Each structure stands twice: as structure tokens, then as C-alpha cells.
Amino acid sequence: MTPDDEIASLTGTHTRDIAEVPAVELINTVAVHLMSAAAVKTGLAEGPDAKELQDLDEARKLITALAGLVTAAAPEVGSTHAAPLRDGVRSLQLAFREASIIADAPGKGPGEKWTGAVT
């Protein structure tokens, strides 16, 4: 089997697998991954190295991407799924604000372009 055949085989398998997953589940999975990464980068990880893992520049990007996804997907996934995701975004935004030594202006924090100002 050539490398191209192997790639085509793997891609075909993944394409079939992902085709069976409902959109709501994919959106929630992506959101949870973004949320988890943002939590670590915001300094919310557990363990002695939590502070070393903190990277607020990266956290800002992840929270903004998450806020955009949740805001855009909310009408599609329904309130049952959107409400906990919105709560997670808000918690991360507040944690970021608390962790940052430089305060963002209201409405200028991570993701606030999509969610509105968080206080």
C-alpha cells in the first residue's frame, strides 16, 4: 500500500465516522475542547504547575474563538445546549479578568465582541 492509498483509506474512514455524528454533538465537543484549553491558559488548571501553564495571550484567543462559536451556534443547538456553554464562556471571561494585571475596558475583554461586556 502506497502512502497515498494509506491516507485515502484513513480519510475515508474518518469521513464516514464524522458523518454519523450529529452537528450538536460536534459543536459541543469543539466548545468543550476550547473551554478546557482556555481554562488551562487562564491559570485554572489544577496542580503545582498551573501557574507555569498560564498564558493570557493564548487564553484571550481561545476565549474569543469560543465566544464566537457559542454565539453563532446558539440558535442552531438550542437553549438546552447553549446555556451551559454561555455560562462556561462567562466564567472564563471573569477568570481572565481576574488573572490579568492589565484591565480591559468594558466590552474589550476576550470574547466580549460576541457576548457583550462582562462585569
Z-matrix of the N, CA and C atoms (Angstrom, degrees):
N
C 1 1.456
C 2 1.523 1 108.48
N 3 1.324 2 116.30 1 128.99
C 4 1.461 3 121.13 2 179.48
C 5 1.530 4 109.68 3 -78.15
N 6 1.327 5 116.30 4 161.64
C 7 1.478 6 118.36 5 177.12
C 8 1.530 7 112.08 6 -57.51
N 9 1.330 8 117.28 7 -37.00
C 10 1.471 9 120.21 8 179.06
C 11 1.522 10 111.08 9 -64.81
N 12 1.333 11 116.77 10 -40.84
C 13 1.465 12 120.61 11 177.75
C 14 1.526 13 110.73 12 -64.05
N 15 1.332 14 115.31 13 -39.09
C 16 1.464 15 120.30 14 -179.53
C 17 1.535 16 110.60 15 -65.31
N 18 1.328 17 116.50 16 -44.38
C 19 1.466 18 121.23 17 178.63
C 20 1.527 19 110.08 18 -62.85
N 21 1.336 20 116.62 19 -44.93
C 22 1.466 21 120.50 20 179.12
C 23 1.519 22 110.61 21 -61.06
N 24 1.312 23 116.92 22 -39.77
C 25 1.460 24 121.01 23 179.16
C 26 1.526 25 110.86 24 -64.24
N 27 1.330 26 116.61 25 -46.68
C 28 1.463 27 120.88 26 179.77
C 29 1.523 28 111.38 27 -64.75
N 30 1.316 29 116.70 28 -43.75
C 31 1.463 30 121.28 29 -179.83
C 32 1.520 31 110.67 30 -62.23
N 33 1.304 32 116.58 31 -43.26
C 34 1.463 33 120.54 32 178.96
C 35 1.514 34 112.00 33 -60.85
N 36 1.326 35 116.67 34 -41.34
C 37 1.460 36 121.09 35 178.75
C 38 1.521 37 110.49 36 -64.13
N 39 1.332 38 116.21 37 -46.91
C 40 1.470 39 119.61 38 -179.55
C 41 1.523 40 111.38 39 -65.71
N 42 1.306 41 117.50 40 -36.71
C 43 1.456 42 121.01 41 178.96
C 44 1.522 43 109.91 42 -63.05
N 45 1.298 44 116.63 43 -44.27
C 46 1.476 45 119.78 44 178.24
C 47 1.524 46 110.62 45 -64.83
N 48 1.328 47 117.20 46 -42.02
C 49 1.462 48 120.47 47 -179.46
C 50 1.525 49 111.41 48 -63.02
N 51 1.311 50 117.01 49 -47.16
C 52 1.464 51 120.65 50 -176.50
C 53 1.522 52 111.47 51 -70.33
N 54 1.314 53 116.85 52 -26.44
C 55 1.465 54 120.41 53 178.84
C 56 1.524 55 111.34 54 -66.85
N 57 1.308 56 116.74 55 -21.50
C 58 1.466 57 121.21 56 -178.36
C 59 1.528 58 113.16 57 -88.52
N 60 1.326 59 117.19 58 -7.96
C 61 1.462 60 121.18 59 -176.49
C 62 1.526 61 109.06 60 -93.27
N 63 1.339 62 117.32 61 127.51
C 64 1.472 63 120.01 62 178.53
C 65 1.534 64 111.33 63 -63.46
N 66 1.320 65 115.98 64 147.43
C 67 1.469 66 121.96 65 -178.52
C 68 1.525 67 111.91 66 -56.01
N 69 1.319 68 117.72 67 -40.68
C 70 1.471 69 121.15 68 -179.35
C 71 1.525 70 110.26 69 -59.30
N 72 1.307 71 116.08 70 -40.94
C 73 1.460 72 120.18 71 -179.89
C 74 1.527 73 111.24 72 -67.38
N 75 1.316 74 117.23 73 -41.11
C 76 1.466 75 120.59 74 177.65
C 77 1.528 76 110.98 75 -63.93
N 78 1.323 77 116.73 76 -44.83
C 79 1.464 78 120.86 77 179.70
C 80 1.521 79 110.31 78 -61.45
N 81 1.323 80 117.39 79 -45.37
C 82 1.463 81 120.76 80 178.81
C 83 1.520 82 111.49 81 -63.17
N 84 1.321 83 117.46 82 -40.28
C 85 1.461 84 121.03 83 179.97
C 86 1.523 85 111.26 84 -63.75
N 87 1.316 86 116.29 85 -46.14
C 88 1.470 87 120.21 86 178.35
C 89 1.525 88 109.98 87 -62.44
N 90 1.310 89 116.72 88 -42.61
C 91 1.469 90 120.67 89 -179.95
C 92 1.526 91 111.17 90 -62.37
N 93 1.316 92 117.01 91 -42.35
C 94 1.469 93 120.39 92 179.94
C 95 1.528 94 110.55 93 -65.17
N 96 1.326 95 117.70 94 -38.61
C 97 1.461 96 120.19 95 177.46
C 98 1.529 97 110.86 96 -64.98
N 99 1.315 98 116.97 97 -44.41
C 100 1.467 99 120.40 98 177.02
C 101 1.528 100 110.65 99 -62.21
N 102 1.325 101 115.85 100 -41.99
C 103 1.461 102 121.10 101 -179.81
C 104 1.525 103 111.09 102 -62.54
N 105 1.312 104 116.39 103 -44.56
C 106 1.465 105 120.93 104 -179.54
C 107 1.525 106 110.80 105 -63.84
N 108 1.325 107 116.84 106 -45.71
C 109 1.458 108 120.38 107 179.41
C 110 1.525 109 110.74 108 -63.70
N 111 1.317 110 116.88 109 -41.77
C 112 1.464 111 120.72 110 179.24
C 113 1.526 112 111.08 111 -63.96
N 114 1.316 113 116.82 112 -38.77
C 115 1.468 114 120.29 113 179.05
C 116 1.531 115 110.46 114 -62.37
N 117 1.323 116 116.78 115 -44.33
C 118 1.468 117 120.55 116 178.86
C 119 1.519 118 109.86 117 -63.02
N 120 1.323 119 117.36 118 -46.56
C 121 1.465 120 121.38 119 -177.11
C 122 1.531 121 112.15 120 -69.86
N 123 1.335 122 116.74 121 -22.08
C 124 1.463 123 120.68 122 177.44
C 125 1.533 124 110.94 123 -81.79
N 126 1.319 125 115.81 124 -12.83
C 127 1.461 126 120.16 125 178.82
C 128 1.508 127 113.04 126 100.67
N 129 1.319 128 117.65 127 15.76
C 130 1.454 129 121.34 128 -177.25
C 131 1.530 130 113.60 129 -93.36
N 132 1.327 131 116.77 130 4.68
C 133 1.461 132 119.56 131 179.18
C 134 1.523 133 109.37 132 -66.24
N 135 1.315 134 115.70 133 154.17
C 136 1.460 135 120.11 134 176.52
C 137 1.518 136 108.68 135 -91.25
N 138 1.296 137 115.89 136 155.15
C 139 1.449 138 120.08 137 175.79
C 140 1.509 139 112.68 138 109.99
N 141 1.309 140 114.96 139 169.25
C 142 1.468 141 120.28 140 -175.35
C 143 1.532 142 113.80 141 -69.79
N 144 1.329 143 117.55 142 -20.53
C 145 1.458 144 119.53 143 -177.97
C 146 1.528 145 113.29 144 -97.97
N 147 1.325 146 117.50 145 11.97
C 148 1.468 147 121.68 146 -177.27
C 149 1.526 148 111.52 147 -56.52
N 150 1.305 149 116.73 148 -42.49
C 151 1.473 150 120.45 149 -177.99
C 152 1.532 151 110.60 150 -67.59
N 153 1.313 152 117.12 151 -34.50
C 154 1.469 153 121.21 152 178.86
C 155 1.530 154 111.68 153 -68.62
N 156 1.322 155 116.83 154 -29.14
C 157 1.456 156 121.75 155 -178.94
C 158 1.526 157 112.45 156 -81.29
N 159 1.324 158 116.44 157 -14.03
C 160 1.461 159 120.75 158 -178.26
C 161 1.528 160 110.71 159 -65.46
N 162 1.316 161 115.31 160 132.65
C 163 1.470 162 122.35 161 176.86
C 164 1.532 163 105.98 162 -150.84
N 165 1.312 164 116.39 163 93.83
C 166 1.460 165 120.89 164 -172.84
C 167 1.523 166 113.24 165 -67.16
N 168 1.321 167 118.09 166 -27.25
C 169 1.466 168 119.66 167 175.89
C 170 1.531 169 109.36 168 -64.77
N 171 1.311 170 116.41 169 -45.10
C 172 1.465 171 120.71 170 177.35
C 173 1.531 172 110.73 171 -67.11
N 174 1.320 173 116.74 172 -39.75
C 175 1.469 174 121.18 173 179.65
C 176 1.522 175 110.68 174 -60.54
N 177 1.329 176 116.62 175 -42.00
C 178 1.468 177 121.04 176 179.52
C 179 1.528 178 110.24 177 -58.18
N 180 1.309 179 117.41 178 -45.34
C 181 1.468 180 121.90 179 -179.91
C 182 1.528 181 111.29 180 -63.04
N 183 1.317 182 115.61 181 -45.30
C 184 1.466 183 120.16 182 -178.52
C 185 1.527 184 111.71 183 -65.92
N 186 1.321 185 116.92 184 -42.46
C 187 1.470 186 120.52 185 179.90
C 188 1.528 187 110.31 186 -65.92
N 189 1.326 188 116.73 187 -40.26
C 190 1.464 189 120.08 188 178.70
C 191 1.524 190 110.62 189 -63.68
N 192 1.328 191 117.08 190 -44.53
C 193 1.474 192 120.80 191 178.32
C 194 1.525 193 110.45 192 -63.03
N 195 1.311 194 116.58 193 -42.36
C 196 1.468 195 120.94 194 178.94
C 197 1.521 196 110.84 195 -63.20
N 198 1.320 197 117.36 196 -45.30
C 199 1.468 198 121.26 197 -179.98
C 200 1.522 199 110.82 198 -60.92
N 201 1.329 200 116.46 199 -41.62
C 202 1.462 201 120.22 200 178.10
C 203 1.517 202 111.93 201 -63.86
N 204 1.323 203 116.28 202 -44.18
C 205 1.463 204 120.45 203 178.50
C 206 1.525 205 111.25 204 -62.14
N 207 1.308 206 116.99 205 -49.19
C 208 1.461 207 121.14 206 -177.42
C 209 1.524 208 111.02 207 -63.38
N 210 1.318 209 116.64 208 -42.86
C 211 1.467 210 120.40 209 179.78
C 212 1.525 211 110.95 210 -63.86
N 213 1.318 212 116.36 211 -45.53
C 214 1.469 213 120.41 212 -178.93
C 215 1.521 214 111.93 213 -69.40
N 216 1.322 215 117.29 214 -36.02
C 217 1.460 216 120.73 215 -174.67
C 218 1.525 217 113.56 216 -85.41
N 219 1.321 218 118.41 217 -18.93
C 220 1.466 219 121.70 218 -174.79
C 221 1.528 220 113.64 219 -49.70
N 222 1.331 221 119.56 220 -48.23
C 223 1.465 222 118.44 221 -179.87
C 224 1.532 223 112.82 222 -64.90
N 225 1.317 224 116.37 223 -26.23
C 226 1.463 225 120.34 224 -177.84
C 227 1.523 226 112.81 225 -82.45
N 228 1.328 227 116.83 226 -34.51
C 229 1.468 228 119.88 227 -174.90
C 230 1.524 229 112.91 228 -93.74
N 231 1.325 230 117.88 229 -15.22
C 232 1.461 231 121.28 230 178.80
C 233 1.517 232 112.39 231 85.83
N 234 1.309 233 115.76 232 161.68
C 235 1.464 234 121.18 233 -173.95
C 236 1.524 235 113.38 234 -66.44
N 237 1.319 236 117.76 235 -28.57
C 238 1.465 237 120.37 236 179.32
C 239 1.523 238 110.87 237 -60.01
N 240 1.311 239 116.64 238 -40.31
C 241 1.456 240 120.88 239 -179.87
C 242 1.525 241 111.99 240 -89.92
N 243 1.313 242 117.60 241 -34.81
C 244 1.464 243 121.26 242 -174.78
C 245 1.528 244 112.54 243 -72.29
N 246 1.316 245 118.39 244 -36.88
C 247 1.470 246 120.63 245 -175.61
C 248 1.527 247 112.86 246 -58.61
N 249 1.332 248 119.71 247 -49.63
C 250 1.469 249 118.03 248 178.95
C 251 1.530 250 112.62 249 -65.95
N 252 1.318 251 116.93 250 -32.12
C 253 1.460 252 119.44 251 177.46
C 254 1.522 253 110.75 252 -67.01
N 255 1.335 254 116.34 253 -41.92
C 256 1.479 255 119.99 254 176.76
C 257 1.526 256 110.66 255 -62.01
N 258 1.338 257 116.41 256 -41.25
C 259 1.461 258 119.77 257 178.02
C 260 1.527 259 111.07 258 -61.49
N 261 1.331 260 116.12 259 -40.37
C 262 1.458 261 120.36 260 178.38
C 263 1.520 262 112.13 261 -63.84
N 264 1.328 263 116.30 262 -42.31
C 265 1.472 264 120.40 263 178.14
C 266 1.520 265 109.35 264 -61.39
N 267 1.306 266 116.65 265 -47.27
C 268 1.467 267 120.95 266 -178.89
C 269 1.537 268 111.15 267 -60.86
N 270 1.317 269 116.77 268 -42.81
C 271 1.471 270 120.49 269 178.52
C 272 1.526 271 111.10 270 -61.11
N 273 1.324 272 116.24 271 -42.43
C 274 1.459 273 120.11 272 178.86
C 275 1.529 274 110.89 273 -66.86
N 276 1.328 275 117.07 274 -40.05
C 277 1.464 276 120.21 275 178.52
C 278 1.533 277 110.47 276 -61.84
N 279 1.323 278 116.70 277 -42.39
C 280 1.468 279 120.41 278 178.94
C 281 1.524 280 111.26 279 -67.55
N 282 1.327 281 117.15 280 -40.29
C 283 1.463 282 121.03 281 178.05
C 284 1.519 283 110.86 282 -64.11
N 285 1.325 284 116.14 283 -39.71
C 286 1.462 285 120.61 284 177.45
C 287 1.522 286 109.81 285 -61.87
N 288 1.317 287 116.13 286 -47.64
C 289 1.470 288 121.08 287 -179.10
C 290 1.532 289 109.89 288 -58.14
N 291 1.324 290 116.38 289 -40.71
C 292 1.458 291 121.18 290 -179.69
C 293 1.534 292 111.61 291 -69.27
N 294 1.331 293 117.32 292 -37.10
C 295 1.466 294 121.68 293 -176.80
C 296 1.522 295 112.87 294 -77.89
N 297 1.315 296 117.17 295 -25.34
C 298 1.457 297 121.01 296 -174.91
C 299 1.520 298 111.13 297 -79.28
N 300 1.329 299 115.69 298 134.38
C 301 1.465 300 119.10 299 178.12
C 302 1.525 301 111.34 300 -83.61
N 303 1.342 302 116.08 301 -16.53
C 304 1.466 303 121.32 302 176.97
C 305 1.524 304 107.81 303 -109.74
N 306 1.327 305 115.97 304 115.15
C 307 1.466 306 119.98 305 -176.53
C 308 1.519 307 111.23 306 -75.00
N 309 1.332 308 115.71 307 132.29
C 310 1.463 309 120.97 308 173.14
C 311 1.519 310 108.82 309 -78.30
N 312 1.312 311 115.79 310 148.57
C 313 1.466 312 120.04 311 174.22
C 314 1.525 313 108.22 312 -65.34
N 315 1.331 314 117.65 313 151.72
C 316 1.466 315 119.62 314 177.67
C 317 1.534 316 110.94 315 -53.62
N 318 1.314 317 115.32 316 130.96
C 319 1.456 318 120.88 317 -179.78
C 320 1.515 319 114.12 318 85.95
N 321 1.334 320 118.14 319 -3.23
C 322 1.464 321 122.13 320 -177.79
C 323 1.529 322 112.76 321 -111.06
N 324 1.322 323 117.45 322 2.89
C 325 1.458 324 120.96 323 178.43
C 326 1.515 325 110.91 324 -73.72
N 327 1.331 326 116.94 325 174.68
C 328 1.457 327 119.70 326 -177.87
C 329 1.529 328 112.18 327 -59.88
N 330 1.296 329 115.78 328 126.83
C 331 1.464 330 121.86 329 177.45
C 332 1.501 331 115.80 330 77.81
N 333 1.327 332 118.33 331 -6.14
C 334 1.461 333 120.35 332 -175.95
C 335 1.522 334 112.25 333 -69.10
N 336 1.310 335 116.87 334 -17.42
C 337 1.459 336 120.46 335 173.25
C 338 1.530 337 109.28 336 -60.21
N 339 1.325 338 116.31 337 -32.85
C 340 1.470 339 121.39 338 -176.34
C 341 1.523 340 112.81 339 -98.15
N 342 1.329 341 117.28 340 -28.15
C 343 1.469 342 120.08 341 -174.05
C 344 1.507 343 114.00 342 -105.64
N 345 1.320 344 117.11 343 -14.00
C 346 1.455 345 120.44 344 -170.90
C 347 1.517 346 109.09 345 88.27
N 348 1.326 347 116.22 346 169.86
C 349 1.456 348 121.50 347 -177.46
C 350 1.515 349 111.35 348 -62.52
N 351 1.312 350 115.05 349 140.82
C 352 1.466 351 122.00 350 178.12
C 353 1.513 352 107.63 351 -112.86
N 354 1.320 353 115.91 352 126.17
C 355 1.469 354 119.90 353 178.64
C 356 1.507 355 110.48 354 -127.81
